[in-house]
Amino acid sequence: MDIEDALEAEQSGICTIDEIAKASRLSLDELQALVDFGLLVPLDELIEPARFHKDYVRTAVVARRLRDDFELDARGVAVALMLMQRIDALEEELRARR
């Protein structure tokens, strides 16, 4: 069910934090923690309500799965996401060098 919600939110290209919360089943407080850690970045920090790129729906879904599967708190989820992003960047760099 959350993947359907995620895909629906992604169709417009831009979504609100409420839409991300609905699609990911994370609370607004949990999502705000991800914003505070720099893992979800609003398109324009001066515009309220904040709007986010659609790709953050998938980030939030992964965050919820990490939280649930490994019983992580907000800081643990943030660290795990940062490490996953770093691994992805390194793998992309390796592919580019080949």
MOPAC internal coordinates of N, CA, C and O (Angstrom, degrees):
PM7 1SCF
backbone

  N    0.0000 0     0.00 0     0.00 0    0    0    0
  C    1.4466 1     0.00 0     0.00 0    1    0    0
  C    1.5287 1   111.41 1     0.00 0    2    1    0
  O    1.2310 1   119.20 1   140.59 1    3    2    1
  N    1.3164 1   119.14 1   -39.41 1    3    2    1
  C    1.4502 1   120.23 1  -178.01 1    5    3    2
  C    1.5198 1   111.79 1   -67.91 1    6    5    3
  O    1.2310 1   119.36 1   150.96 1    7    6    5
  N    1.3230 1   118.83 1   -29.04 1    7    6    5
  C    1.4638 1   121.10 1   177.67 1    9    7    6
  C    1.5234 1   110.04 1   -67.47 1   10    9    7
  O    1.2310 1   119.93 1   140.13 1   11   10    9
  N    1.3377 1   117.74 1   -39.87 1   11   10    9
  C    1.4663 1   120.64 1   176.64 1   13   11   10
  C    1.5146 1   110.31 1   -61.31 1   14   13   11
  O    1.2310 1   120.11 1   135.10 1   15   14   13
  N    1.3231 1   117.40 1   -44.90 1   15   14   13
  C    1.4578 1   121.33 1   177.88 1   17   15   14
  C    1.5233 1   110.24 1   -61.89 1   18   17   15
  O    1.2310 1   120.60 1   139.05 1   19   18   17
  N    1.3219 1   116.46 1   -40.95 1   19   18   17
  C    1.4572 1   120.93 1  -179.87 1   21   19   18
  C    1.5287 1   110.43 1   -62.76 1   22   21   19
  O    1.2310 1   120.64 1   135.07 1   23   22   21
  N    1.3138 1   116.38 1   -44.93 1   23   22   21
  C    1.4602 1   120.03 1  -179.83 1   25   23   22
  C    1.5232 1   111.27 1   -64.87 1   26   25   23
  O    1.2310 1   120.15 1   141.55 1   27   26   25
  N    1.3144 1   117.33 1   -38.45 1   27   26   25
  C    1.4678 1   121.20 1   178.46 1   29   27   26
  C    1.5228 1   110.24 1   -62.20 1   30   29   27
  O    1.2310 1   120.31 1   134.11 1   31   30   29
  N    1.3119 1   117.02 1   -45.89 1   31   30   29
  C    1.4589 1   121.09 1   179.52 1   33   31   30
  C    1.5271 1   110.86 1   -64.99 1   34   33   31
  O    1.2310 1   120.22 1   146.86 1   35   34   33
  N    1.3239 1   117.19 1   -33.14 1   35   34   33
  C    1.4579 1   121.34 1  -176.58 1   37   35   34
  C    1.5228 1   113.00 1   -73.60 1   38   37   35
  O    1.2310 1   119.21 1   157.87 1   39   38   37
  N    1.3035 1   119.11 1   -22.13 1   39   38   37
  C    1.4518 1   120.83 1  -174.52 1   41   39   38
  C    1.5201 1   112.39 1   -61.57 1   42   41   39
  O    1.2310 1   119.22 1   147.12 1   43   42   41
  N    1.3217 1   119.09 1   -32.88 1   43   42   41
  C    1.4520 1   120.93 1  -178.44 1   45   43   42
  C    1.5216 1   112.50 1   -81.05 1   46   45   43
  O    1.2310 1   119.45 1   160.03 1   47   46   45
  N    1.3219 1   118.66 1   -19.97 1   47   46   45
  C    1.4538 1   121.88 1  -179.18 1   49   47   46
  C    1.5156 1   113.67 1    91.43 1   50   49   47
  O    1.2310 1   120.52 1   156.92 1   51   50   49
  N    1.3186 1   116.62 1   -23.08 1   51   50   49
  C    1.4574 1   122.26 1   179.54 1   53   51   50
  C    1.5191 1   108.08 1  -134.28 1   54   53   51
  O    1.2310 1   120.54 1   -38.09 1   55   54   53
  N    1.3246 1   116.58 1   141.91 1   55   54   53
  C    1.4603 1   119.41 1   179.20 1   57   55   54
  C    1.5241 1   110.56 1  -143.83 1   58   57   55
  O    1.2310 1   121.43 1   -16.38 1   59   58   57
  N    1.3086 1   114.87 1   163.62 1   59   58   57
  C    1.4644 1   121.16 1   178.15 1   61   59   58
  C    1.5240 1   108.92 1   -92.98 1   62   61   59
  O    1.2310 1   120.75 1   -11.29 1   63   62   61
  N    1.3056 1   116.16 1   168.71 1   63   62   61
  C    1.4554 1   120.39 1   177.72 1   65   63   62
  C    1.5242 1   110.51 1   -66.20 1   66   65   63
  O    1.2310 1   120.48 1   149.26 1   67   66   65
  N    1.3406 1   116.69 1   -30.74 1   67   66   65
  C    1.4681 1   119.88 1   176.50 1   69   67   66
  C    1.5270 1   111.11 1   -64.83 1   70   69   67
  O    1.2310 1   120.45 1   140.33 1   71   70   69
  N    1.3267 1   116.74 1   -39.67 1   71   70   69
  C    1.4654 1   120.34 1   177.68 1   73   71   70
  C    1.5248 1   111.18 1   -67.41 1   74   73   71
  O    1.2310 1   120.84 1   142.11 1   75   74   73
  N    1.3165 1   116.00 1   -37.89 1   75   74   73
  C    1.4681 1   119.43 1   176.39 1   77   75   74
  C    1.5211 1   109.67 1   -64.86 1   78   77   75
  O    1.2310 1   120.37 1   138.51 1   79   78   77
  N    1.3266 1   116.89 1   -41.49 1   79   78   77
  C    1.4741 1   121.00 1   178.95 1   81   79   78
  C    1.5219 1   110.51 1   -60.98 1   82   81   79
  O    1.2310 1   120.35 1   134.99 1   83   82   81
  N    1.3184 1   116.93 1   -45.01 1   83   82   81
  C    1.4647 1   120.83 1  -179.50 1   85   83   82
  C    1.5306 1   110.99 1   -63.11 1   86   85   83
  O    1.2310 1   120.71 1   134.91 1   87   86   85
  N    1.3355 1   116.24 1   -45.09 1   87   86   85
  C    1.4608 1   120.41 1  -177.05 1   89   87   86
  C    1.5239 1   112.34 1   -69.57 1   90   89   87
  O    1.2310 1   120.40 1   143.62 1   91   90   89
  N    1.3230 1   116.84 1   -36.38 1   91   90   89
  C    1.4636 1   120.31 1  -174.66 1   93   91   90
  C    1.5193 1   113.72 1   -93.91 1   94   93   91
  O    1.2310 1   120.52 1   161.80 1   95   94   93
  N    1.3103 1   116.61 1   -18.20 1   95   94   93
  C    1.4639 1   123.09 1  -174.17 1   97   95   94
  C    1.5349 1   111.83 1    63.64 1   98   97   95
  O    1.2310 1   121.08 1  -148.91 1   99   98   97
  N    1.3280 1   115.53 1    31.09 1   99   98   97
  C    1.4626 1   121.30 1   170.27 1  101   99   98
  C    1.5270 1   107.44 1   -98.28 1  102  101   99
  O    1.2310 1   120.67 1   -28.78 1  103  102  101
  N    1.3119 1   116.32 1   151.22 1  103  102  101
  C    1.4574 1   120.08 1   177.38 1  105  103  102
  C    1.5286 1   109.46 1   -75.68 1  106  105  103
  O    1.2310 1   121.04 1   -17.08 1  107  106  105
  N    1.3174 1   115.61 1   162.92 1  107  106  105
  C    1.4574 1   119.52 1   177.10 1  109  107  106
  C    1.5317 1   111.01 1   -62.56 1  110  109  107
  O    1.2310 1   120.39 1   144.59 1  111  110  109
  N    1.3237 1   116.86 1   -35.41 1  111  110  109
  C    1.4657 1   120.44 1   176.97 1  113  111  110
  C    1.5304 1   111.12 1   -63.44 1  114  113  111
  O    1.2310 1   120.50 1   137.95 1  115  114  113
  N    1.3211 1   116.66 1   -42.05 1  115  114  113
  C    1.4650 1   120.39 1   178.61 1  117  115  114
  C    1.5218 1   110.85 1   -64.58 1  118  117  115
  O    1.2310 1   120.78 1   138.78 1  119  118  117
  N    1.3285 1   116.11 1   -41.22 1  119  118  117
  C    1.4631 1   119.92 1   178.52 1  121  119  118
  C    1.5261 1   110.89 1   -67.42 1  122  121  119
  O    1.2310 1   120.61 1   141.75 1  123  122  121
  N    1.3256 1   116.43 1   -38.25 1  123  122  121
  C    1.4625 1   119.40 1   177.86 1  125  123  122
  C    1.5234 1   110.72 1   -62.49 1  126  125  123
  O    1.2310 1   120.46 1   144.24 1  127  126  125
  N    1.3248 1   116.72 1   -35.76 1  127  126  125
  C    1.4683 1   120.12 1   176.36 1  129  127  126
  C    1.5264 1   110.03 1   -62.44 1  130  129  127
  O    1.2310 1   120.21 1   139.83 1  131  130  129
  N    1.3269 1   117.20 1   -40.17 1  131  130  129
  C    1.4671 1   120.41 1   177.84 1  133  131  130
  C    1.5308 1   110.90 1   -65.93 1  134  133  131
  O    1.2310 1   120.47 1   143.92 1  135  134  133
  N    1.3244 1   116.70 1   -36.08 1  135  134  133
  C    1.4672 1   120.70 1   175.01 1  137  135  134
  C    1.5278 1   108.85 1   -64.58 1  138  137  135
  O    1.2310 1   120.43 1   134.45 1  139  138  137
  N    1.3297 1   116.79 1   -45.55 1  139  138  137
  C    1.4688 1   121.20 1  -179.18 1  141  139  138
  C    1.5242 1   111.88 1   -61.45 1  142  141  139
  O    1.2310 1   120.18 1   145.84 1  143  142  141
  N    1.3300 1   117.27 1   -34.16 1  143  142  141
  C    1.4641 1   121.41 1   178.44 1  145  143  142
  C    1.5294 1   111.88 1   -81.26 1  146  145  143
  O    1.2310 1   119.71 1   175.32 1  147  146  145
  N    1.3225 1   118.16 1    -4.68 1  147  146  145
  C    1.4565 1   121.94 1   178.72 1  149  147  146
  C    1.5107 1   114.27 1    82.62 1  150  149  147
  O    1.2310 1   120.50 1  -164.37 1  151  150  149
  N    1.3300 1   116.65 1    15.63 1  151  150  149
  C    1.4625 1   120.49 1  -179.41 1  153  151  150
  C    1.5263 1   112.60 1   -89.16 1  154  153  151
  O    1.2310 1   120.39 1   157.23 1  155  154  153
  N    1.3122 1   116.86 1   -22.77 1  155  154  153
  C    1.4658 1   123.40 1   171.30 1  157  155  154
  C    1.5171 1   105.72 1  -121.91 1  158  157  155
  O    1.2310 1   120.43 1   -60.36 1  159  158  157
  N    1.3167 1   116.79 1   119.64 1  159  158  157
  C    1.4547 1   121.03 1  -175.46 1  161  159  158
  C    1.5297 1   109.07 1  -117.67 1  162  161  159
  O    1.2310 1   120.08 1   -59.32 1  163  162  161
  N    1.3410 1   117.45 1   120.68 1  163  162  161
  C    1.4611 1   119.57 1   177.73 1  165  163  162
  C    1.5278 1   110.94 1   -61.19 1  166  165  163
  O    1.2310 1   120.83 1   -29.79 1  167  166  165
  N    1.3163 1   116.01 1   150.21 1  167  166  165
  C    1.4623 1   120.30 1   177.88 1  169  167  166
  C    1.5205 1   111.30 1   -62.57 1  170  169  167
  O    1.2310 1   120.54 1   140.74 1  171  170  169
  N    1.3268 1   116.57 1   -39.26 1  171  170  169
  C    1.4641 1   122.23 1   177.93 1  173  171  170
  C    1.5190 1   107.16 1  -143.11 1  174  173  171
  O    1.2310 1   120.39 1   -66.77 1  175  174  173
  N    1.3036 1   116.85 1   113.23 1  175  174  173
  C    1.4556 1   121.16 1  -174.76 1  177  175  174
  C    1.5212 1   112.97 1   -69.10 1  178  177  175
  O    1.2310 1   119.75 1   166.91 1  179  178  177
  N    1.3273 1   118.08 1   -13.09 1  179  178  177
  C    1.4568 1   121.28 1  -178.67 1  181  179  178
  C    1.5193 1   113.08 1   -89.55 1  182  181  179
  O    1.2310 1   120.16 1   166.49 1  183  182  181
  N    1.3193 1   117.30 1   -13.51 1  183  182  181
  C    1.4702 1   121.13 1  -177.03 1  185  183  182
  C    1.5170 1   109.66 1   -96.08 1  186  185  183
  O    1.2310 1   121.01 1   -49.52 1  187  186  185
  N    1.3203 1   115.66 1   130.48 1  187  186  185
  C    1.4700 1   122.32 1   175.95 1  189  187  186
  C    1.5115 1   108.45 1  -118.06 1  190  189  187
  O    1.2310 1   117.58 1   -39.01 1  191  190  189
  N    1.2888 1   122.21 1   140.99 1  191  190  189
  C    1.4565 1   124.23 1    -8.10 1  193  191  190
  C    1.5250 1   110.52 1   -68.41 1  194  193  191
  O    1.2310 1   121.46 1   -29.54 1  195  194  193
  N    1.3039 1   114.81 1   150.46 1  195  194  193
  C    1.4624 1   121.16 1  -177.11 1  197  195  194
  C    1.5209 1   110.50 1   -61.53 1  198  197  195
  O    1.2310 1   121.14 1   -36.83 1  199  198  197
  N    1.3064 1   115.42 1   143.17 1  199  198  197
  C    1.4614 1   123.25 1   175.51 1  201  199  198
  C    1.5166 1   108.06 1  -116.74 1  202  201  199
  O    1.2310 1   121.30 1   -35.86 1  203  202  201
  N    1.3308 1   115.12 1   144.14 1  203  202  201
  C    1.4557 1   121.36 1  -176.36 1  205  203  202
  C    1.5155 1   110.05 1  -127.63 1  206  205  203
  O    1.2310 1   120.88 1   -27.51 1  207  206  205
  N    1.3157 1   115.92 1   152.49 1  207  206  205
  C    1.4597 1   120.80 1   174.79 1  209  207  206
  C    1.5294 1   108.42 1   -66.13 1  210  209  207
  O    1.2310 1   120.74 1   -33.23 1  211  210  209
  N    1.2918 1   116.19 1   146.77 1  211  210  209
  C    1.4642 1   122.36 1  -176.41 1  213  211  210
  C    1.5250 1   113.91 1   -57.77 1  214  213  211
  O    1.2310 1   119.79 1   152.78 1  215  214  213
  N    1.3172 1   118.01 1   -27.22 1  215  214  213
  C    1.4677 1   120.54 1  -178.46 1  217  215  214
  C    1.5140 1   112.81 1   -62.40 1  218  217  215
  O    1.2310 1   120.18 1   157.31 1  219  218  217
  N    1.3237 1   117.26 1   -22.69 1  219  218  217
  C    1.4573 1   120.07 1  -179.98 1  221  219  218
  C    1.5283 1   112.68 1   -70.53 1  222  221  219
  O    1.2310 1   120.23 1   164.13 1  223  222  221
  N    1.3139 1   117.16 1   -15.87 1  223  222  221
  C    1.4683 1   119.20 1   174.47 1  225  223  222
  C    1.5216 1   109.03 1   -62.55 1  226  225  223
  O    1.2310 1   120.65 1   133.21 1  227  226  225
  N    1.3157 1   116.36 1   -46.79 1  227  226  225
  C    1.4708 1   119.91 1   178.54 1  229  227  226
  C    1.5295 1   111.14 1   -64.56 1  230  229  227
  O    1.2310 1   120.10 1   140.63 1  231  230  229
  N    1.3068 1   117.41 1   -39.37 1  231  230  229
  C    1.4678 1   120.68 1   176.89 1  233  231  230
  C    1.5231 1   110.35 1   -58.56 1  234  233  231
  O    1.2310 1   120.57 1   135.80 1  235  234  233
  N    1.3252 1   116.52 1   -44.20 1  235  234  233
  C    1.4616 1   120.75 1  -179.27 1  237  235  234
  C    1.5276 1   111.60 1   -67.95 1  238  237  235
  O    1.2310 1   120.13 1   142.54 1  239  238  237
  N    1.3214 1   117.36 1   -37.46 1  239  238  237
  C    1.4692 1   120.42 1   177.18 1  241  239  238
  C    1.5290 1   109.69 1   -63.50 1  242  241  239
  O    1.2310 1   120.25 1   137.23 1  243  242  241
  N    1.3263 1   117.12 1   -42.77 1  243  242  241
  C    1.4667 1   121.05 1   176.96 1  245  243  242
  C    1.5300 1   109.74 1   -62.90 1  246  245  243
  O    1.2310 1   120.34 1   139.12 1  247  246  245
  N    1.3215 1   116.95 1   -40.88 1  247  246  245
  C    1.4729 1   121.09 1   178.64 1  249  247  246
  C    1.5234 1   110.81 1   -60.25 1  250  249  247
  O    1.2310 1   120.63 1   136.47 1  251  250  249
  N    1.3188 1   116.41 1   -43.53 1  251  250  249
  C    1.4699 1   119.48 1   179.54 1  253  251  250
  C    1.5222 1   111.00 1   -64.66 1  254  253  251
  O    1.2310 1   120.51 1   139.76 1  255  254  253
  N    1.3090 1   116.64 1   -40.24 1  255  254  253
  C    1.4689 1   119.59 1   178.90 1  257  255  254
  C    1.5214 1   111.20 1   -65.54 1  258  257  255
  O    1.2310 1   120.42 1   139.42 1  259  258  257
  N    1.3130 1   116.79 1   -40.58 1  259  258  257
  C    1.4638 1   120.29 1   176.59 1  261  259  258
  C    1.5333 1   110.09 1   -61.76 1  262  261  259
  O    1.2310 1   121.12 1   134.77 1  263  262  261
  N    1.3208 1   115.46 1   -45.23 1  263  262  261
  C    1.4669 1   120.47 1   178.83 1  265  263  262
  C    1.5150 1   110.84 1   -58.14 1  266  265  263
  O    1.2310 1   121.01 1   130.88 1  267  266  265
  N    1.3166 1   115.67 1   -49.12 1  267  266  265
  C    1.4644 1   120.41 1  -175.94 1  269  267  266
  C    1.5361 1   112.48 1   -71.50 1  270  269  267
  O    1.2310 1   120.42 1   133.84 1  271  270  269
  N    1.3136 1   116.81 1   -46.16 1  271  270  269
  C    1.4676 1   120.97 1  -175.13 1  273  271  270
  C    1.5210 1   112.87 1   -69.70 1  274  273  271
  O    1.2310 1   120.63 1   143.09 1  275  274  273
  N    1.3346 1   116.40 1   -36.91 1  275  274  273
  C    1.4600 1   119.88 1  -174.98 1  277  275  274
  C    1.5323 1   113.24 1  -112.55 1  278  277  275
  O    1.2310 1   121.04 1  -174.26 1  279  278  277
  N    1.3361 1   115.61 1     5.74 1  279  278  277
  C    1.4697 1   121.80 1   179.07 1  281  279  278
  C    1.5294 1   111.25 1    52.13 1  282  281  279
  O    1.2310 1   120.86 1  -130.78 1  283  282  281
  N    1.3356 1   115.97 1    49.22 1  283  282  281
  C    1.4541 1   121.77 1  -178.21 1  285  283  282
  C    1.5215 1   111.15 1   -90.80 1  286  285  283
  O    1.2310 1   120.93 1   -30.64 1  287  286  285
  N    1.3272 1   115.83 1   149.36 1  287  286  285
  C    1.4594 1   120.04 1   171.29 1  289  287  286
  C    1.5345 1   107.65 1   -84.99 1  290  289  287
  O    1.2310 1   120.29 1     0.59 1  291  290  289
  N    1.3242 1   117.06 1  -179.41 1  291  290  289
  C    1.4677 1   121.00 1  -175.81 1  293  291  290
  C    1.5292 1   111.59 1   -58.43 1  294  293  291
  O    1.2310 1   120.32 1   138.52 1  295  294  293
  N    1.3198 1   116.99 1   -41.48 1  295  294  293
  C    1.4668 1   120.20 1  -179.92 1  297  295  294
  C    1.5297 1   110.73 1   -66.06 1  298  297  295
  O    1.2310 1   119.88 1   138.41 1  299  298  297
  N    1.3204 1   117.83 1   -41.59 1  299  298  297
  C    1.4577 1   121.22 1   178.21 1  301  299  298
  C    1.5142 1   112.36 1   -63.75 1  302  301  299
  O    1.2310 1   120.80 1   139.26 1  303  302  301
  N    1.3333 1   116.08 1   -40.74 1  303  302  301
  C    1.4677 1   120.53 1   176.65 1  305  303  302
  C    1.5220 1   109.69 1   -62.00 1  306  305  303
  O    1.2310 1   120.30 1   135.94 1  307  306  305
  N    1.3268 1   117.02 1   -44.06 1  307  306  305
  C    1.4655 1   120.95 1  -179.45 1  309  307  306
  C    1.5182 1   111.20 1   -61.77 1  310  309  307
  O    1.2310 1   120.12 1   134.79 1  311  310  309
  N    1.3181 1   117.38 1   -45.21 1  311  310  309
  C    1.4680 1   120.89 1   179.47 1  313  311  310
  C    1.5315 1   110.30 1   -62.51 1  314  313  311
  O    1.2310 1   120.40 1   134.86 1  315  314  313
  N    1.3276 1   116.84 1   -45.14 1  315  314  313
  C    1.4657 1   120.41 1   179.67 1  317  315  314
  C    1.5291 1   111.14 1   -61.33 1  318  317  315
  O    1.2310 1   120.13 1   136.83 1  319  318  317
  N    1.3214 1   117.36 1   -43.17 1  319  318  317
  C    1.4671 1   120.70 1   178.52 1  321  319  318
  C    1.5230 1   111.63 1   -64.31 1  322  321  319
  O    1.2310 1   120.36 1   138.69 1  323  322  321
  N    1.3274 1   116.92 1   -41.31 1  323  322  321
  C    1.4617 1   120.08 1   178.77 1  325  323  322
  C    1.5321 1   110.66 1   -62.92 1  326  325  323
  O    1.2310 1   120.56 1   137.90 1  327  326  325
  N    1.3168 1   116.54 1   -42.10 1  327  326  325
  C    1.4592 1   119.75 1   178.13 1  329  327  326
  C    1.5281 1   111.64 1   -65.08 1  330  329  327
  O    1.2310 1   120.44 1   139.19 1  331  330  329
  N    1.3184 1   116.77 1   -40.81 1  331  330  329
  C    1.4633 1   120.19 1   178.00 1  333  331  330
  C    1.5261 1   110.86 1   -62.97 1  334  333  331
  O    1.2310 1   120.40 1   138.55 1  335  334  333
  N    1.3389 1   116.83 1   -41.45 1  335  334  333
  C    1.4586 1   120.38 1   178.43 1  337  335  334
  C    1.5280 1   111.06 1   -64.80 1  338  337  335
  O    1.2310 1   120.57 1   140.99 1  339  338  337
  N    1.3121 1   116.52 1   -39.01 1  339  338  337
  C    1.4654 1   120.66 1   179.06 1  341  339  338
  C    1.5300 1   110.60 1   -65.57 1  342  341  339
  O    1.2310 1   120.59 1   137.79 1  343  342  341
  N    1.3139 1   116.47 1   -42.21 1  343  342  341
  C    1.4679 1   120.68 1   177.36 1  345  343  342
  C    1.5204 1   110.22 1   -60.97 1  346  345  343
  O    1.2310 1   120.34 1   135.15 1  347  346  345
  N    1.3369 1   116.95 1   -44.85 1  347  346  345
  C    1.4656 1   120.68 1   178.24 1  349  347  346
  C    1.5302 1   111.16 1   -59.17 1  350  349  347
  O    1.2310 1   120.54 1   137.29 1  351  350  349
  N    1.3345 1   116.58 1   -42.71 1  351  350  349
  C    1.4638 1   120.61 1  -179.66 1  353  351  350
  C    1.5227 1   110.85 1   -64.90 1  354  353  351
  O    1.2310 1   120.29 1   138.14 1  355  354  353
  N    1.3199 1   117.05 1   -41.86 1  355  354  353
  C    1.4650 1   120.44 1   178.88 1  357  355  354
  C    1.5223 1   111.72 1   -66.29 1  358  357  355
  O    1.2310 1   120.30 1   139.82 1  359  358  357
  N    1.3367 1   117.04 1   -40.18 1  359  358  357
  C    1.4589 1   120.15 1   177.10 1  361  359  358
  C    1.5169 1   111.10 1   -63.52 1  362  361  359
  O    1.2310 1   120.30 1   140.52 1  363  362  361
  N    1.3271 1   117.04 1   -39.48 1  363  362  361
  C    1.4649 1   120.95 1   178.24 1  365  363  362
  C    1.5227 1   110.47 1   -65.11 1  366  365  363
  O    1.2310 1   120.54 1   139.37 1  367  366  365
  N    1.3305 1   116.57 1   -40.63 1  367  366  365
  C    1.4510 1   120.74 1   177.94 1  369  367  366
  C    1.5234 1   111.05 1   -62.83 1  370  369  367
  O    1.2310 1   120.40 1   139.07 1  371  370  369
  N    1.3296 1   116.84 1   -40.93 1  371  370  369
  C    1.4719 1   120.61 1   177.94 1  373  371  370
  C    1.5281 1   110.73 1   -62.83 1  374  373  371
  O    1.2310 1   120.54 1   136.07 1  375  374  373
  N    1.3350 1   116.58 1   -43.93 1  375  374  373
  C    1.4667 1   120.27 1   178.92 1  377  375  374
  C    1.5180 1   110.57 1   -60.90 1  378  377  375
  O    1.2310 1   120.22 1   140.04 1  379  378  377
  N    1.3163 1   117.19 1   -39.96 1  379  378  377
  C    1.4742 1   121.53 1  -178.23 1  381  379  378
  C    1.5238 1   111.26 1   -66.87 1  382  381  379
  O    1.2310 1   120.31 1   149.64 1  383  382  381
  N    1.3138 1   117.01 1   -30.36 1  383  382  381
  C    1.4700 1   121.31 1  -178.05 1  385  383  382
  C    1.5283 1   112.38 1   -80.33 1  386  385  383
  O    1.2310 1   120.29 1   163.77 1  387  386  385
  N    1.3147 1   117.05 1   -16.23 1  387  386  385
  C    1.4735 1   119.66 1  -177.36 1  389  387  386
  C    1.4934 1   111.96 1   -85.10 1  390  389  387
  O    1.2310 1   120.10 1   180.00 1  391  390  389

